[in-house]
Amino acid sequence: MNSDDLKDRDNVPSQSEPKEAMEGSGISDAKSHFRTETEYPVPQTESANYPQPEVYEVDKAEPVNHIYAGLYAGFWTRFWAYLLDLIVIGSINRMIINPVFRALDVPLIEDGILSPIAIATAVVFYLYFVLMTKYFGQTLGKMVFGLKVVELDGKGLTWGTVIFREWIGRFISATIMVLYVVVAFTKKKQGLHDLFADTTVIYEPR
């Protein structure tokens, strides 16, 4: 073997070099592929076995029609509570108004809607309903039967709402008694005075 053959032999690439290059290229591609999937994950489709969590709208208000669903007080319960309130008002008149009028020598005979006794009893009537409803949300009659006056929007009773319901609305209902029967036919068991003030009467939660 001469020197030229040795030179040619040295210039021939080693058999292991292509293998190492291929192995190195494969490892590099695998690492690149792994890094790509890790840094940039492929979006996965929703699976029936792994449902997505439900999203609740925190600030979404509950429909007004369902706030007191199933709690509305019926006609007869409200009727008996109202009769009990009339007994209480009559007792107040007999224990307070009548003795005062006798002491002042004022006649107790009603000879018209503008007579002193008529005005006094009317003041007691409306003050009773206005003050009791505003401060307690219920009169004594409603307390006995577990009833309470509420606004349909779920807010607290304001003076405007109470006065509009217990004075103006109740005056119309008391003047034309047949209108009180409206409670039996409305969906939310509202009387005429409730419709005016956007209120209703519910069974007080225990």
C-alpha positions as CSV (number, residue, x, y, z in Angstrom):
1,M,0.0,0.0,0.0
2,N,1.5,3.2,-1.1
3,S,1.2,6.7,0.3
4,D,-1.5,7.7,-2.2
5,D,-3.7,5.0,-1.0
6,L,-3.3,6.1,2.6
7,K,-4.3,9.7,1.6
8,D,-7.4,8.5,-0.1
9,R,-8.3,6.4,2.9
10,D,-8.0,9.3,5.2
11,N,-10.3,11.4,3.0
12,V,-13.1,8.8,3.1
13,P,-15.8,9.8,5.7
14,S,-16.1,7.5,8.7
15,Q,-19.0,5.1,8.8
16,S,-20.2,6.3,12.2
17,E,-20.4,9.9,11.2
18,P,-23.7,9.7,9.2
19,K,-25.3,7.7,12.0
20,E,-24.3,10.2,14.7
21,A,-25.5,13.0,12.5
22,M,-28.8,11.3,12.0
23,E,-29.2,10.5,15.7
24,G,-28.3,14.1,16.6
25,S,-30.8,15.5,14.1
26,G,-33.5,13.2,15.4
27,I,-32.9,14.2,19.0
28,S,-32.9,17.9,18.0
29,D,-36.2,17.5,16.1
30,A,-37.8,15.7,19.0
31,K,-36.7,18.4,21.4
32,S,-38.0,21.0,19.1
33,H,-41.3,19.2,18.7
34,F,-41.6,18.8,22.5
35,R,-40.8,22.5,23.1
36,T,-43.4,23.6,20.5
37,E,-46.1,21.5,22.1
38,T,-45.2,22.7,25.6
39,E,-44.9,26.4,24.8
40,Y,-47.7,26.5,22.3
41,P,-50.3,23.9,23.3
42,V,-52.7,22.9,20.7
43,P,-56.4,23.8,21.7
44,Q,-58.3,20.8,22.7
45,T,-61.9,20.3,21.9
46,E,-64.6,19.9,24.6
47,S,-65.2,16.4,25.7
48,A,-68.5,15.0,26.9
49,N,-66.7,13.3,29.7
50,Y,-65.2,16.6,30.9
51,P,-67.9,19.3,30.7
52,Q,-66.8,22.9,31.1
53,P,-67.7,24.6,34.4
54,E,-70.8,26.7,34.3
55,V,-70.5,30.4,34.3
56,Y,-72.8,32.4,36.5
57,E,-73.6,36.0,36.0
58,V,-73.2,37.5,39.5
59,D,-74.8,40.8,38.8
60,K,-77.8,39.4,36.9
61,A,-80.9,40.2,38.9
62,E,-83.6,37.6,39.5
63,P,-86.8,38.2,37.5
64,V,-89.2,40.2,39.5
65,N,-92.0,37.7,38.9
66,H,-90.2,35.0,40.8
67,I,-89.1,36.8,43.9
68,Y,-92.1,35.9,46.0
69,A,-93.5,33.1,43.9
70,G,-95.6,30.7,46.0
71,L,-95.7,33.1,49.0
72,Y,-98.6,35.3,48.0
73,A,-101.3,35.6,50.6
74,G,-104.8,34.7,49.4
75,F,-108.0,36.7,49.6
76,W,-109.6,35.0,52.7
77,T,-106.4,35.2,54.8
78,R,-106.1,38.9,54.0
79,F,-109.8,39.4,54.6
80,W,-109.7,38.0,58.1
81,A,-106.6,39.9,58.9
82,Y,-108.3,43.1,57.8
83,L,-111.4,42.4,59.9
84,L,-109.1,41.9,62.9
85,D,-107.5,45.3,62.2
86,L,-110.9,46.9,62.1
87,I,-111.6,45.5,65.6
88,V,-108.3,46.9,66.8
89,I,-109.1,50.3,65.3
90,G,-112.6,50.3,66.8
91,S,-111.0,49.5,70.2
92,I,-108.6,52.4,69.9
93,N,-111.5,54.7,69.1
94,R,-113.5,53.6,72.1
95,M,-110.6,53.7,74.5
96,I,-109.0,57.0,73.4
97,I,-111.1,59.1,71.0
98,N,-114.5,58.6,72.7
99,P,-113.3,59.5,76.2
100,V,-111.5,62.6,74.8
101,F,-114.5,63.8,72.9
102,R,-116.7,63.3,76.0
103,A,-114.3,65.3,78.1
104,L,-114.3,68.1,75.6
105,D,-118.1,67.9,75.3
106,V,-117.9,67.1,71.5
107,P,-120.8,65.1,70.1
108,L,-120.1,61.5,69.1
109,I,-122.8,61.4,66.5
110,E,-121.6,61.2,62.9
111,D,-123.7,63.6,60.9
112,G,-121.5,63.7,57.8
113,I,-117.9,63.0,56.6
114,L,-116.8,66.3,58.0
115,S,-118.1,65.8,61.5
116,P,-115.4,65.8,64.3
117,I,-115.9,62.2,65.2
118,A,-115.8,61.1,61.5
119,I,-112.5,63.0,61.0
120,A,-111.0,61.7,64.2
121,T,-111.8,58.0,63.4
122,A,-110.5,58.5,59.8
123,V,-107.2,59.9,61.1
124,V,-106.9,56.9,63.5
125,F,-107.7,54.5,60.7
126,Y,-105.1,55.8,58.2
127,L,-102.4,56.5,60.8
128,Y,-102.8,52.9,62.1
129,F,-102.2,51.4,58.7
130,V,-99.5,53.9,57.6
131,L,-97.4,53.7,60.7
132,M,-97.7,50.0,61.3
133,T,-96.9,49.1,57.7
134,K,-93.9,51.5,57.5
135,Y,-92.2,50.5,60.8
136,F,-93.2,46.8,60.9
137,G,-94.3,45.9,57.4
138,Q,-97.5,44.5,58.9
139,T,-100.5,45.5,61.0
140,L,-101.6,43.6,64.1
141,G,-104.0,41.6,62.0
142,K,-101.3,40.6,59.6
143,M,-99.0,39.7,62.5
144,V,-101.6,37.2,63.8
145,F,-101.9,35.5,60.4
146,G,-98.2,35.7,59.6
147,L,-98.6,38.2,56.7
148,K,-96.3,41.0,55.5
149,V,-96.4,43.8,53.0
150,V,-93.5,43.9,50.5
151,E,-92.5,45.7,47.4
152,L,-92.4,43.5,44.3
153,D,-88.8,44.6,43.5
154,G,-87.6,43.2,46.8
155,K,-86.6,46.6,48.2
156,G,-87.7,48.0,51.6
157,L,-90.9,50.0,51.9
158,T,-90.5,53.7,51.5
159,W,-92.7,56.4,53.0
160,G,-93.9,57.3,49.5
161,T,-94.9,53.7,48.8
162,V,-96.6,53.2,52.2
163,I,-98.6,56.5,52.0
164,F,-99.6,55.8,48.4
165,R,-100.8,52.3,49.4
166,E,-102.2,52.8,52.8
167,W,-103.8,56.2,52.3
168,I,-104.8,56.8,48.7
169,G,-105.1,53.2,47.5
170,R,-106.8,52.1,50.7
171,F,-109.2,55.0,50.6
172,I,-110.4,53.9,47.2
173,S,-110.7,50.3,48.3
174,A,-112.5,51.2,51.5
175,T,-114.9,53.5,49.6
176,I,-115.8,50.9,47.0
177,M,-115.6,47.7,49.0
178,V,-116.3,45.5,45.9
179,L,-112.8,46.5,44.6
180,Y,-111.2,44.6,47.5
181,V,-112.3,41.4,45.7
182,V,-109.6,42.1,43.1
183,V,-107.2,40.3,45.4
184,A,-108.8,37.0,44.5
185,F,-108.3,37.4,40.8
186,T,-104.9,38.9,40.3
187,K,-101.9,36.6,39.7
188,K,-99.9,38.1,42.6
189,K,-102.9,38.4,44.9
190,Q,-102.8,42.2,44.7
191,G,-105.6,44.5,45.9
192,L,-106.3,47.7,44.1
193,H,-104.1,49.6,46.6
194,D,-101.3,47.1,45.9
195,L,-101.5,47.7,42.2
196,F,-101.2,51.4,42.8
197,A,-98.1,51.0,44.9
198,D,-96.6,48.0,43.2
199,T,-96.7,45.9,46.4
200,T,-98.3,42.7,47.5
201,V,-98.8,40.7,50.7
202,I,-96.9,37.5,51.4
203,Y,-96.8,34.9,54.1
204,E,-93.9,35.9,56.3
205,P,-91.0,33.5,56.1
206,R,-90.4,31.6,59.3
